[in-house]
Amino acid sequence: MIRTGSWRMGLAIWATRVLVALLFGSMQHERMPAQPAQAQRNGSFFGNSRAWLLAIFFGLGTASYTCVLAWLAPY
């Protein structure tokens, strides 16, 4: 664990890790074989209403839990 004492340096370290992960992810995406015809008919995440509902559900649950943790400690 690197301790720099600066939030800017910590943010830069995490941003670097994210960029490395995106780089590796894009390399894996290029290696993937072509998808079957059935998977292409289903569409992507952006066109799937069930995927959006699940994302909103879990996002609100996580946001609620984070708010409880943030406001519970002072009281």
SELUM-73553 format. One record per atom (N, C-alpha, C): atom name; residue in one letter; residue number from 0; z negated, y, x. Coordinates in pm, 1 decimal. Each point is the difference from the previous one (the first is absolute). Layout:
N
<pamar:CA&rolo:a&titi:NUM&z:Z&y:Y&x:X>;
...
This chain:
75
<pamar:N&rolo:m&titi:0&z:0.0&y:-117.6&x:85.2>;
<pamar:CA&rolo:m&titi:0&z:0.0&y:117.6&x:-85.2>;
<pamar:C&rolo:m&titi:0&z:0.0&y:123.3&x:89.3>;
<pamar:N&rolo:i&titi:1&z:93.7&y:88.1&x:-26.8>;
<pamar:CA&rolo:i&titi:1&z:10.9&y:123.3&x:77.6>;
<pamar:C&rolo:i&titi:1&z:-79.9&y:108.9&x:-70.7>;
<pamar:N&rolo:r&titi:2&z:-87.2&y:65.3&x:73.7>;
<pamar:CA&rolo:r&titi:2&z:-78.7&y:110.0&x:-56.5>;
<pamar:C&rolo:r&titi:2&z:38.7&y:129.0&x:71.8>;
<pamar:N&rolo:t&titi:3&z:68.8&y:86.0&x:-72.3>;
<pamar:CA&rolo:t&titi:3&z:46.1&y:124.2&x:61.0>;
<pamar:C&rolo:t&titi:3&z:-82.5&y:120.1&x:-45.0>;
<pamar:N&rolo:g&titi:4&z:-63.4&y:-10.2&x:-115.5>;
<pamar:CA&rolo:g&titi:4&z:-76.7&y:112.6&x:-51.0>;
<pamar:C&rolo:g&titi:4&z:85.0&y:102.5&x:-73.2>;
<pamar:N&rolo:s&titi:5&z:127.1&y:-25.7&x:-12.4>;
<pamar:CA&rolo:s&titi:5&z:90.5&y:93.6&x:-65.6>;
<pamar:C&rolo:s&titi:5&z:70.1&y:-70.8&x:-115.8>;
<pamar:N&rolo:w&titi:6&z:-3.6&y:62.3&x:-116.6>;
<pamar:CA&rolo:w&titi:6&z:66.8&y:-61.4&x:-113.9>;
<pamar:C&rolo:w&titi:6&z:151.4&y:4.7&x:16.6>;
<pamar:N&rolo:r&titi:7&z:47.3&y:100.5&x:71.9>;
<pamar:CA&rolo:r&titi:7&z:144.4&y:10.3&x:22.4>;
<pamar:C&rolo:r&titi:7&z:49.5&y:-115.2&x:87.8>;
<pamar:N&rolo:m&titi:8&z:-77.4&y:-35.4&x:100.7>;
<pamar:CA&rolo:m&titi:8&z:38.4&y:-110.9&x:86.7>;
<pamar:C&rolo:m&titi:8&z:-7.2&y:-132.0&x:-77.0>;
<pamar:N&rolo:g&titi:9&z:-100.3&y:-14.7&x:-84.1>;
<pamar:CA&rolo:g&titi:9&z:-10.3&y:-120.5&x:-82.1>;
<pamar:C&rolo:g&titi:9&z:117.2&y:-12.3&x:-95.2>;
<pamar:N&rolo:l&titi:10&z:39.3&y:111.4&x:-59.5>;
<pamar:CA&rolo:l&titi:10&z:115.4&y:-0.5&x:-89.7>;
<pamar:C&rolo:l&titi:10&z:128.0&y:-32.9&x:75.8>;
<pamar:N&rolo:a&titi:11&z:12.1&y:51.8&x:121.0>;
<pamar:CA&rolo:a&titi:11&z:118.2&y:-30.4&x:81.9>;
<pamar:C&rolo:a&titi:11&z:5.2&y:-147.6&x:36.5>;
<pamar:N&rolo:i&titi:12&z:-114.2&y:-60.0&x:28.6>;
<pamar:CA&rolo:i&titi:12&z:-4.3&y:-142.7&x:33.2>;
<pamar:C&rolo:i&titi:12&z:43.4&y:-83.1&x:-119.7>;
<pamar:N&rolo:w&titi:13&z:-51.6&y:32.2&x:-118.3>;
<pamar:CA&rolo:w&titi:13&z:39.1&y:-75.0&x:-119.8>;
<pamar:C&rolo:w&titi:13&z:147.1&y:22.6&x:-32.7>;
<pamar:N&rolo:a&titi:14&z:49.4&y:121.6&x:16.9>;
<pamar:CA&rolo:a&titi:14&z:141.1&y:27.8&x:-27.3>;
<pamar:C&rolo:a&titi:14&z:89.6&y:-79.1&x:94.6>;
<pamar:N&rolo:t&titi:15&z:-42.6&y:-12.8&x:124.7>;
<pamar:CA&rolo:t&titi:15&z:76.7&y:-79.6&x:96.2>;
<pamar:C&rolo:t&titi:15&z:4.8&y:-145.4&x:-43.3>;
<pamar:N&rolo:r&titi:16&z:-111.1&y:-51.7&x:-45.7>;
<pamar:CA&rolo:r&titi:16&z:-3.2&y:-138.9&x:-47.0>;
<pamar:C&rolo:r&titi:16&z:91.3&y:-19.4&x:-120.2>;
<pamar:N&rolo:v&titi:17&z:2.7&y:97.0&x:-89.6>;
<pamar:CA&rolo:v&titi:17&z:87.0&y:-9.5&x:-117.4>;
<pamar:C&rolo:v&titi:17&z:146.6&y:0.7&x:42.6>;
<pamar:N&rolo:l&titi:18&z:34.6&y:86.0&x:93.6>;
<pamar:CA&rolo:l&titi:18&z:138.4&y:5.7&x:46.2>;
<pamar:C&rolo:l&titi:18&z:43.1&y:-130.4&x:66.4>;
<pamar:N&rolo:v&titi:19&z:-89.8&y:-60.4&x:78.0>;
<pamar:CA&rolo:v&titi:19&z:31.3&y:-128.6&x:62.4>;
<pamar:C&rolo:v&titi:19&z:18.9&y:-107.7&x:-107.5>;
<pamar:N&rolo:a&titi:20&z:-85.4&y:0.0&x:-101.5>;
<pamar:CA&rolo:a&titi:20&z:12.9&y:-97.8&x:-108.8>;
<pamar:C&rolo:a&titi:20&z:130.9&y:20.1&x:-75.4>;
<pamar:N&rolo:l&titi:21&z:39.2&y:124.5&x:-25.9>;
<pamar:CA&rolo:l&titi:21&z:126.6&y:26.7&x:-66.9>;
<pamar:C&rolo:l&titi:21&z:118.5&y:-44.9&x:84.4>;
<pamar:N&rolo:l&titi:22&z:-10.2&y:17.9&x:130.3>;
<pamar:CA&rolo:l&titi:22&z:106.0&y:-44.3&x:88.9>;
<pamar:C&rolo:l&titi:22&z:16.8&y:-151.1&x:-5.9>;
<pamar:N&rolo:f&titi:23&z:-111.2&y:-73.3&x:10.1>;
<pamar:CA&rolo:f&titi:23&z:6.4&y:-145.5&x:-8.7>;
<pamar:C&rolo:f&titi:23&z:46.1&y:-45.5&x:-138.1>;
<pamar:N&rolo:g&titi:24&z:-41.8&y:68.0&x:-103.5>;
<pamar:CA&rolo:g&titi:24&z:42.2&y:-34.9&x:-135.0>;
<pamar:C&rolo:g&titi:24&z:149.1&y:18.9&x:-20.1>;
<pamar:N&rolo:s&titi:25&z:54.0&y:108.0&x:55.5>;
<pamar:CA&rolo:s&titi:25&z:143.9&y:21.5&x:-13.0>;
<pamar:C&rolo:s&titi:25&z:78.4&y:-103.8&x:78.9>;
<pamar:N&rolo:m&titi:26&z:-52.9&y:-44.6&x:112.8>;
<pamar:CA&rolo:m&titi:26&z:67.4&y:-105.0&x:76.1>;
<pamar:C&rolo:m&titi:26&z:-1.6&y:-131.6&x:-77.0>;
<pamar:N&rolo:q&titi:27&z:-108.6&y:-30.4&x:-68.5>;
<pamar:CA&rolo:q&titi:27&z:-7.4&y:-122.6&x:-79.2>;
<pamar:C&rolo:q&titi:27&z:93.6&y:7.2&x:-119.5>;
<pamar:N&rolo:h&titi:28&z:14.0&y:117.5&x:-59.3>;
<pamar:CA&rolo:h&titi:28&z:87.6&y:16.7&x:-115.7>;
<pamar:C&rolo:h&titi:28&z:145.4&y:-28.8&x:37.3>;
<pamar:N&rolo:e&titi:29&z:39.9&y:36.3&x:121.0>;
<pamar:CA&rolo:e&titi:29&z:137.3&y:-24.1&x:44.3>;
<pamar:C&rolo:e&titi:29&z:25.7&y:-148.7&x:21.1>;
<pamar:N&rolo:r&titi:30&z:-102.1&y:-76.8&x:35.3>;
<pamar:CA&rolo:r&titi:30&z:15.6&y:-142.3&x:28.1>;
<pamar:C&rolo:r&titi:30&z:-0.5&y:-86.2&x:-125.4>;
<pamar:N&rolo:m&titi:31&z:-45.6&y:53.7&x:-111.1>;
<pamar:CA&rolo:m&titi:31&z:-13.5&y:-80.3&x:-120.7>;
<pamar:C&rolo:m&titi:31&z:136.9&y:-42.1&x:-51.7>;
<pamar:N&rolo:p&titi:32&z:12.3&y:-125.3&x:-48.7>;
<pamar:CA&rolo:p&titi:32&z:128.0&y:-45.2&x:-54.8>;
<pamar:C&rolo:p&titi:32&z:29.8&y:69.2&x:-132.2>;
<pamar:N&rolo:a&titi:33&z:122.6&y:-11.9&x:-43.5>;
<pamar:CA&rolo:a&titi:33&z:40.9&y:59.5&x:-126.7>;
<pamar:C&rolo:a&titi:33&z:-79.7&y:-62.5&x:-114.1>;
<pamar:N&rolo:q&titi:34&z:-34.1&y:81.1&x:-98.3>;
<pamar:CA&rolo:q&titi:34&z:-80.2&y:-47.3&x:-111.4>;
<pamar:C&rolo:q&titi:34&z:87.0&y:-77.0&x:-98.4>;
<pamar:N&rolo:p&titi:35&z:-58.4&y:-97.0&x:-68.7>;
<pamar:CA&rolo:p&titi:35&z:76.4&y:-72.0&x:-102.2>;
<pamar:C&rolo:p&titi:35&z:41.9&y:92.8&x:-113.7>;
<pamar:N&rolo:a&titi:36&z:98.3&y:-43.2&x:-77.1>;
<pamar:CA&rolo:a&titi:36&z:52.6&y:83.1&x:-109.2>;
<pamar:C&rolo:a&titi:36&z:-106.5&y:28.2&x:-104.8>;
<pamar:N&rolo:q&titi:37&z:-88.8&y:-96.2&x:-25.4>;
<pamar:CA&rolo:q&titi:37&z:-103.4&y:19.6&x:-102.1>;
<pamar:C&rolo:q&titi:37&z:-96.1&y:110.8&x:40.2>;
<pamar:N&rolo:a&titi:38&z:-36.6&y:7.1&x:126.2>;
<pamar:CA&rolo:a&titi:38&z:-91.9&y:104.0&x:44.6>;
<pamar:C&rolo:a&titi:38&z:64.0&y:137.4&x:-10.2>;
<pamar:N&rolo:q&titi:39&z:131.2&y:8.2&x:19.9>;
<pamar:CA&rolo:q&titi:39&z:66.6&y:129.1&x:-9.6>;
<pamar:C&rolo:q&titi:39&z:9.4&y:47.3&x:-144.4>;
<pamar:N&rolo:r&titi:40&z:7.7&y:-90.1&x:-94.2>;
<pamar:CA&rolo:r&titi:40&z:6.9&y:38.9&x:-140.9>;
<pamar:C&rolo:r&titi:40&z:-132.2&y:56.3&x:-49.9>;
<pamar:N&rolo:n&titi:41&z:-111.7&y:-45.6&x:57.6>;
<pamar:CA&rolo:n&titi:41&z:-130.8&y:46.5&x:-45.3>;
<pamar:C&rolo:n&titi:41&z:-23.6&y:146.2&x:32.5>;
<pamar:N&rolo:g&titi:42&z:65.9&y:53.0&x:99.0>;
<pamar:CA&rolo:g&titi:42&z:-16.2&y:139.9&x:35.3>;
<pamar:C&rolo:g&titi:42&z:-110.3&y:20.5&x:101.8>;
<pamar:N&rolo:s&titi:43&z:-22.4&y:123.7&x:32.3>;
<pamar:CA&rolo:s&titi:43&z:-100.4&y:33.4&x:99.8>;
<pamar:C&rolo:s&titi:43&z:-131.0&y:39.1&x:-67.6>;
<pamar:N&rolo:f&titi:44&z:-93.0&y:38.3&x:81.8>;
<pamar:CA&rolo:f&titi:44&z:-130.6&y:44.5&x:-48.5>;
<pamar:C&rolo:f&titi:44&z:14.2&y:122.9&x:-89.1>;
<pamar:N&rolo:f&titi:45&z:88.1&y:89.5&x:36.3>;
<pamar:CA&rolo:f&titi:45&z:11.4&y:127.3&x:-70.3>;
<pamar:C&rolo:f&titi:45&z:56.5&y:-16.0&x:-140.5>;
<pamar:N&rolo:g&titi:46&z:71.2&y:-107.6&x:-25.0>;
<pamar:CA&rolo:g&titi:46&z:55.3&y:-21.5&x:-132.1>;
<pamar:C&rolo:g&titi:46&z:-81.0&y:-95.5&x:-85.3>;
<pamar:N&rolo:n&titi:47&z:-107.6&y:-53.7&x:53.5>;
<pamar:CA&rolo:n&titi:47&z:-80.2&y:-100.2&x:-69.0>;
<pamar:C&rolo:n&titi:47&z:-122.4&y:67.0&x:-62.6>;
<pamar:N&rolo:s&titi:48&z:-6.4&y:3.4&x:-132.8>;
<pamar:CA&rolo:s&titi:48&z:-110.9&y:69.2&x:-66.5>;
<pamar:C&rolo:s&titi:48&z:-132.6&y:-73.3&x:20.2>;
<pamar:N&rolo:r&titi:49&z:1.1&y:-131.8&x:8.4>;
<pamar:CA&rolo:r&titi:49&z:-124.1&y:-74.8&x:21.0>;
<pamar:C&rolo:r&titi:49&z:-58.8&y:30.7&x:137.8>;
<pamar:N&rolo:a&titi:50&z:86.2&y:14.4&x:99.6>;
<pamar:CA&rolo:a&titi:50&z:-47.1&y:34.5&x:134.4>;
<pamar:C&rolo:a&titi:50&z:-65.2&y:138.0&x:-0.3>;
<pamar:N&rolo:w&titi:51&z:58.6&y:95.1&x:-70.7>;
<pamar:CA&rolo:w&titi:51&z:-59.2&y:133.8&x:-9.3>;
<pamar:C&rolo:w&titi:51&z:-135.2&y:-4.0&x:-70.8>;
<pamar:N&rolo:l&titi:52&z:-9.0&y:-77.1&x:-107.5>;
<pamar:CA&rolo:l&titi:52&z:-128.0&y:-9.2&x:-71.3>;
<pamar:C&rolo:l&titi:52&z:-107.8&y:-61.9&x:88.1>;
<pamar:N&rolo:l&titi:53&z:35.3&y:-103.0&x:74.8>;
<pamar:CA&rolo:l&titi:53&z:-97.7&y:-60.8&x:90.7>;
<pamar:C&rolo:l&titi:53&z:-41.0&y:96.4&x:111.0>;
<pamar:N&rolo:a&titi:54&z:96.3&y:73.2&x:54.1>;
<pamar:CA&rolo:a&titi:54&z:-31.4&y:96.9&x:105.6>;
<pamar:C&rolo:a&titi:54&z:-93.1&y:109.0&x:-52.2>;
<pamar:N&rolo:i&titi:55&z:26.2&y:49.0&x:-119.7>;
<pamar:CA&rolo:i&titi:55&z:-86.1&y:103.3&x:-59.1>;
<pamar:C&rolo:i&titi:55&z:-138.4&y:-56.2&x:-29.1>;
<pamar:N&rolo:f&titi:56&z:-6.1&y:-120.9&x:-52.8>;
<pamar:CA&rolo:f&titi:56&z:-128.7&y:-63.0&x:-31.5>;
<pamar:C&rolo:f&titi:56&z:-86.5&y:-14.7&x:124.8>;
<pamar:N&rolo:f&titi:57&z:56.3&y:-57.9&x:104.6>;
<pamar:CA&rolo:f&titi:57&z:-77.5&y:-20.8&x:121.8>;
<pamar:C&rolo:f&titi:57&z:-27.6&y:131.7&x:71.4>;
<pamar:N&rolo:g&titi:58&z:91.3&y:95.4&x:-7.9>;
<pamar:CA&rolo:g&titi:58&z:-24.0&y:130.8&x:60.3>;
<pamar:C&rolo:g&titi:58&z:-114.4&y:73.6&x:-67.4>;
<pamar:N&rolo:l&titi:59&z:-4.5&y:-4.8&x:-133.2>;
<pamar:CA&rolo:l&titi:59&z:-110.3&y:65.9&x:-71.5>;
<pamar:C&rolo:l&titi:59&z:-132.8&y:-70.2&x:26.9>;
<pamar:N&rolo:g&titi:60&z:3.5&y:-132.7&x:8.8>;
<pamar:CA&rolo:g&titi:60&z:-122.6&y:-73.5&x:31.5>;
<pamar:C&rolo:g&titi:60&z:-53.3&y:35.7&x:136.8>;
<pamar:N&rolo:t&titi:61&z:87.7&y:8.5&x:97.9>;
<pamar:CA&rolo:t&titi:61&z:-41.0&y:36.6&x:135.7>;
<pamar:C&rolo:t&titi:61&z:-49.3&y:144.2&x:4.8>;
<pamar:N&rolo:a&titi:62&z:68.4&y:89.3&x:-70.1>;
<pamar:CA&rolo:a&titi:62&z:-42.2&y:140.3&x:-2.6>;
<pamar:C&rolo:a&titi:62&z:-137.1&y:14.7&x:-66.3>;
<pamar:N&rolo:s&titi:63&z:-22.8&y:-74.0&x:-106.5>;
<pamar:CA&rolo:s&titi:63&z:-130.0&y:6.6&x:-67.8>;
<pamar:C&rolo:s&titi:63&z:-111.7&y:-49.6&x:90.7>;
<pamar:N&rolo:y&titi:64&z:23.9&y:-110.6&x:67.9>;
<pamar:CA&rolo:y&titi:64&z:-100.7&y:-55.5&x:90.9>;
<pamar:C&rolo:y&titi:64&z:-29.6&y:97.9&x:114.0>;
<pamar:N&rolo:t&titi:65&z:104.8&y:63.6&x:53.0>;
<pamar:CA&rolo:t&titi:65&z:-19.0&y:95.7&x:108.1>;
<pamar:C&rolo:t&titi:65&z:-79.7&y:120.6&x:-49.3>;
<pamar:N&rolo:c&titi:66&z:27.9&y:47.3&x:-119.4>;
<pamar:CA&rolo:c&titi:66&z:-75.5&y:114.0&x:-54.3>;
<pamar:C&rolo:c&titi:66&z:-146.7&y:-34.8&x:-18.0>;
<pamar:N&rolo:v&titi:67&z:-27.1&y:-120.8&x:-48.5>;
<pamar:CA&rolo:v&titi:67&z:-139.4&y:-41.9&x:-16.6>;
<pamar:C&rolo:v&titi:67&z:-70.6&y:-3.4&x:133.8>;
<pamar:N&rolo:l&titi:68&z:65.0&y:-55.6&x:101.9>;
<pamar:CA&rolo:l&titi:68&z:-62.3&y:-5.3&x:131.8>;
<pamar:C&rolo:l&titi:68&z:-22.4&y:139.0&x:58.2>;
<pamar:N&rolo:a&titi:69&z:93.6&y:90.7&x:-24.8>;
<pamar:CA&rolo:a&titi:69&z:-10.4&y:134.3&x:57.9>;
<pamar:C&rolo:a&titi:69&z:-108.9&y:81.7&x:-67.6>;
<pamar:N&rolo:w&titi:70&z:-18.3&y:-15.0&x:-130.8>;
<pamar:CA&rolo:w&titi:70&z:-94.5&y:83.6&x:-71.5>;
<pamar:C&rolo:w&titi:70&z:-136.4&y:-65.2&x:-21.2>;
<pamar:N&rolo:l&titi:71&z:-9.9&y:-128.3&x:22.5>;
<pamar:CA&rolo:l&titi:71&z:-125.8&y:-69.7&x:-21.9>;
<pamar:C&rolo:l&titi:71&z:-102.4&y:31.1&x:108.3>;
<pamar:N&rolo:a&titi:72&z:46.2&y:10.7&x:124.0>;
<pamar:CA&rolo:a&titi:72&z:-91.5&y:20.8&x:112.5>;
<pamar:C&rolo:a&titi:72&z:-81.3&y:129.0&x:-10.9>;
<pamar:N&rolo:p&titi:73&z:56.6&y:115.9&x:-38.1>;
<pamar:CA&rolo:p&titi:73&z:-80.3&y:120.9&x:-8.9>;
<pamar:C&rolo:p&titi:73&z:-107.9&y:-5.6&x:-107.5>;
<pamar:N&rolo:y&titi:74&z:20.7&y:-80.1&x:-103.7>;
<pamar:CA&rolo:y&titi:74&z:-99.5&y:-6.5&x:-106.4>;
<pamar:C&rolo:y&titi:74&z:-98.7&y:-109.4&x:26.2>;
